[in-house]
Amino acid sequence: MSLSKTDQAILLLTAHFSGAKRASVSPLTPTEYGRFSRWLLDSGFRPDDLVDRYDSVTEIWLNPKSKMPSQRLKDLLGRGAAMGIALDKWSNAGIWVMTRADAGYPQRLKNKLRSDAPPVLFGVGNQKSLDSGGIAIVGSPIPRMSHTPGLSQNLGLGKGKTLSLAGLKVLTPR
């Protein structure tokens, strides 16, 4: 999986990597990243400048609210090896990664959520269908009853089939 420097910077700042040492630094939350990316743009920088010109960026970073000291940013950006391992693992599993900087990122999310749109999306399947809408079915609309095993699953599948036949894209976690 090949990512641009911008995508790499966003992923390093915001993603959790399994197997990585639990450091005292935690990735930026979507809200933190939204505010930081807004500051970057307003200051004439892009996320990839953190890779190429880290010192230039952080020397003017004022760290509002004291939640993102430059050392935290540096520690997050220093997780390149963990990111590389994770990217290989995800790629081998057929999982794609998309950041807000990608041209294919769903415009509907950007328009609706603005700077609160998730910085990174992970998925399987056709990325091109992301912006065309759909409905997500996560679990069953009724609780599972012990005397009717599989009933709630079958109701969920039935609703999914009905929605699909009506022309809606049905998104599921499975």
DRENFI-249459 format. One record per residue (C-alpha): residue number from 1; x, y negated, z negated. Coordinates in pm, 1 decimal, m for minus. Each point is the difference from the previous one (the first is absolute). Layout:
REM residues N
+-----+----------+----------+----------+
|   i |        u |        v |        w |
+-----+----------+----------+----------+
| NUM |        X |        Y |        Z |
...
+-----+----------+----------+----------+
END
This chain:
REM residues 174
+-----+----------+----------+----------+
|   i |        u |        v |        w |
+-----+----------+----------+----------+
|   1 |      0.0 |      0.0 |      0.0 |
|   2 |    153.8 |   m326.0 |    112.6 |
|   3 |    m96.3 |   m319.2 |   m180.1 |
|   4 |     94.3 |   m359.3 |     69.6 |
|   5 |    200.6 |   m193.2 |   m259.0 |
|   6 |   m318.4 |   m185.6 |    m89.6 |
|   7 |   m185.9 |    327.0 |    m60.6 |
|   8 |    292.5 |    133.4 |   m203.5 |
|   9 |      6.8 |   m310.4 |   m220.0 |
|  10 |   m376.0 |     17.1 |    m62.4 |
|  11 |     18.5 |    370.9 |    m78.8 |
|  12 |    296.4 |    m46.0 |   m236.0 |
|  13 |   m177.4 |   m280.3 |   m184.9 |
|  14 |   m339.8 |    166.5 |    m36.3 |
|  15 |     15.8 |    381.3 |     24.8 |
|  16 |     49.8 |    269.3 |   m260.5 |
|  17 |    236.5 |    276.0 |    108.5 |
|  18 |    m41.4 |    343.9 |   m154.6 |
|  19 |    316.8 |    148.4 |   m136.8 |
|  20 |    153.4 |   m342.6 |    m46.9 |
|  21 |    136.0 |    m67.2 |   m345.1 |
|  22 |   m253.2 |   m169.9 |   m219.0 |
|  23 |    177.9 |   m329.1 |    m30.0 |
|  24 |    m99.7 |   m292.3 |   m212.1 |
|  25 |   m104.4 |   m177.5 |    318.3 |
|  26 |   m341.8 |     62.1 |    146.6 |
|  27 |   m106.3 |    m76.0 |    357.9 |
|  28 |   m190.1 |   m320.0 |     64.0 |
|  29 |   m374.8 |     29.8 |    m32.3 |
|  30 |   m208.5 |    m98.3 |    303.2 |
|  31 |    m79.1 |   m331.8 |   m171.0 |
|  32 |    365.0 |    m67.5 |    m80.8 |
|  33 |    104.3 |     88.5 |    353.1 |
|  34 |   m276.1 |   m220.2 |    144.4 |
|  35 |    121.2 |   m299.8 |   m198.6 |
|  36 |    365.9 |     71.7 |     77.0 |
|  37 |    m61.9 |     47.4 |    372.2 |
|  38 |   m196.4 |   m327.2 |      7.1 |
|  39 |    298.0 |   m174.5 |   m164.5 |
|  40 |    238.4 |    160.7 |    250.5 |
|  41 |   m204.4 |   m126.7 |    294.5 |
|  42 |    m49.9 |   m345.5 |   m152.3 |
|  43 |    376.8 |    m20.8 |    m56.7 |
|  44 |     84.4 |     99.4 |    356.3 |
|  45 |    106.3 |    357.0 |    m78.7 |
|  46 |   m120.3 |    344.5 |    101.5 |
|  47 |     23.3 |    325.2 |   m197.8 |
|  48 |    292.8 |    118.9 |    212.1 |
|  49 |    196.8 |   m304.2 |   m120.6 |
|  50 |     15.2 |    180.0 |   m336.1 |
|  51 |    205.1 |    270.0 |    171.2 |
|  52 |    220.2 |   m230.1 |    208.1 |
|  53 |     19.0 |   m319.2 |   m208.2 |
|  54 |    m93.8 |     99.7 |   m355.1 |
|  55 |    215.6 |   m266.7 |   m170.3 |
|  56 |   m138.7 |   m280.0 |    219.8 |
|  57 |   m355.2 |     99.4 |    m87.6 |
|  58 |     42.2 |     55.7 |   m371.4 |
|  59 |    206.0 |   m312.4 |    m67.9 |
|  60 |   m314.2 |   m208.2 |     59.4 |
|  61 |   m248.5 |    249.8 |   m148.5 |
|  62 |   m149.3 |   m170.8 |   m305.6 |
|  63 |   m163.9 |    311.8 |   m148.9 |
|  64 |   m337.2 |   m143.4 |    m97.5 |
|  65 |   m158.0 |    164.4 |   m304.5 |
|  66 |    334.8 |    175.3 |    m70.8 |
|  67 |   m126.8 |    331.6 |    136.8 |
|  68 |    237.4 |     40.3 |    293.2 |
|  69 |    353.9 |    m82.5 |   m100.6 |
|  70 |    247.9 |     23.8 |    284.9 |
|  71 |    160.3 |    301.0 |   m172.6 |
|  72 |   m328.9 |    189.6 |     27.4 |
|  73 |    m12.2 |    m77.2 |    372.4 |
|  74 |    362.5 |    107.1 |     39.7 |
|  75 |    m62.9 |    327.7 |   m186.5 |
|  76 |   m304.0 |     75.4 |    215.8 |
|  77 |    190.9 |    m74.1 |    319.6 |
|  78 |    280.5 |    229.3 |   m119.1 |
|  79 |   m217.9 |    311.0 |     25.2 |
|  80 |     92.4 |     70.8 |    362.5 |
|  81 |    110.5 |    359.8 |    m59.0 |
|  82 |   m325.2 |     86.5 |   m180.8 |
|  83 |   m197.0 |   m164.7 |    280.8 |
|  84 |    190.4 |    199.0 |    264.7 |
|  85 |    m74.4 |    328.5 |   m175.0 |
|  86 |   m367.0 |    m95.0 |    m38.7 |
|  87 |    m28.9 |   m101.6 |    367.0 |
|  88 |    144.4 |    334.9 |    111.1 |
|  89 |   m237.9 |    186.7 |   m229.3 |
|  90 |   m302.1 |   m198.6 |    119.9 |
|  91 |     98.0 |     33.5 |    365.1 |
|  92 |     41.3 |    378.0 |    m34.5 |
|  93 |   m347.4 |     15.6 |   m154.9 |
|  94 |   m150.7 |   m200.0 |    287.4 |
|  95 |    m59.8 |   m308.7 |   m212.5 |
|  96 |     44.4 |   m339.9 |    163.3 |
|  97 |     84.3 |   m325.7 |   m173.7 |
|  98 |   m125.8 |   m342.0 |    107.1 |
|  99 |     64.2 |   m339.5 |   m158.2 |
| 100 |   m187.9 |   m328.8 |     21.6 |
| 101 |    270.7 |   m118.9 |    238.4 |
| 102 |    m87.4 |    266.4 |    260.6 |
| 103 |   m201.3 |   m107.4 |    303.7 |
| 104 |   m227.1 |    302.6 |    m52.2 |
| 105 |    m91.9 |    m91.7 |   m359.3 |
| 106 |   m379.9 |    m24.2 |    m20.0 |
| 107 |   m101.1 |   m359.1 |     70.6 |
| 108 |   m320.6 |     57.7 |   m197.0 |
| 109 |    203.5 |     55.4 |   m317.3 |
| 110 |    210.3 |   m308.8 |     63.4 |
| 111 |   m306.8 |   m213.7 |     68.5 |
| 112 |   m201.0 |    126.3 |   m295.0 |
| 113 |    269.8 |     35.9 |   m267.3 |
| 114 |    256.1 |   m253.4 |    125.5 |
| 115 |    308.5 |      7.9 |   m225.3 |
| 116 |   m160.5 |    274.0 |   m212.7 |
| 117 |      0.1 |    245.2 |    292.1 |
| 118 |    208.4 |    306.9 |    m89.8 |
| 119 |    360.5 |    m62.6 |    104.8 |
| 120 |     42.3 |    364.0 |    107.7 |
| 121 |   m242.5 |    254.1 |    143.0 |
| 122 |     71.9 |    371.8 |     16.4 |
| 123 |   m201.5 |    231.2 |    219.2 |
| 124 |    m31.7 |    302.3 |    221.4 |
| 125 |   m150.5 |     m0.3 |    345.2 |
| 126 |    m72.3 |   m268.5 |    254.2 |
| 127 |    108.5 |   m344.4 |   m121.5 |
| 128 |   m186.8 |   m169.3 |    283.8 |
| 129 |   m337.7 |     85.4 |   m151.9 |
| 130 |     74.1 |   m195.4 |   m320.2 |
| 131 |   m151.1 |   m325.5 |    120.1 |
| 132 |   m315.0 |    147.7 |    147.3 |
| 133 |   m181.8 |     48.8 |   m329.0 |
| 134 |   m155.1 |    303.3 |   m157.5 |
| 135 |   m122.9 |    131.3 |   m329.0 |
| 136 |    201.0 |    173.3 |   m269.4 |
| 137 |   m134.6 |    299.1 |   m187.9 |
| 138 |    194.4 |     57.9 |   m317.7 |
| 139 |   m163.5 |    273.6 |   m203.6 |
| 140 |   m364.8 |     82.9 |    m24.6 |
| 141 |   m298.7 |   m230.4 |    m35.4 |
| 142 |   m143.5 |    230.7 |   m268.6 |
| 143 |    171.6 |    173.4 |   m290.2 |
| 144 |     96.9 |    363.7 |     47.7 |
| 145 |   m238.3 |    227.1 |   m184.8 |
| 146 |    130.0 |    321.3 |   m147.9 |
| 147 |   m298.2 |    203.3 |    122.6 |
| 148 |     40.2 |   m117.3 |    361.0 |
| 149 |    364.7 |     53.9 |     90.2 |
| 150 |     93.4 |   m175.2 |    322.1 |
| 151 |   m327.0 |   m192.6 |     23.1 |
| 152 |    155.9 |   m342.2 |    m52.4 |
| 153 |    280.3 |     79.3 |    246.9 |
| 154 |   m254.9 |    114.8 |    257.5 |
| 155 |   m206.7 |   m317.5 |    m49.9 |
| 156 |    314.3 |   m209.7 |     53.6 |
| 157 |     84.5 |    194.3 |    316.5 |
| 158 |   m358.6 |    m31.8 |    121.0 |
| 159 |      1.5 |   m376.6 |    m45.4 |
| 160 |    337.6 |    m20.7 |    172.2 |
| 161 |   m129.8 |    198.8 |    295.9 |
| 162 |   m312.8 |   m217.5 |     22.9 |
| 163 |    206.7 |   m320.4 |     m6.3 |
| 164 |    241.4 |    140.1 |    256.4 |
| 165 |   m282.9 |     97.5 |    233.6 |
| 166 |   m131.7 |   m357.6 |    m35.6 |
| 167 |    330.4 |   m121.1 |    143.5 |
| 168 |    169.5 |   m115.7 |   m320.8 |
| 169 |    357.3 |     95.5 |    m80.8 |
| 170 |      6.0 |    198.9 |   m321.6 |
| 171 |    314.6 |    m35.6 |   m211.9 |
| 172 |     72.1 |    254.9 |   m270.4 |
| 173 |    291.7 |     63.8 |   m234.6 |
| 174 |     33.8 |    359.8 |    122.4 |
+-----+----------+----------+----------+
END
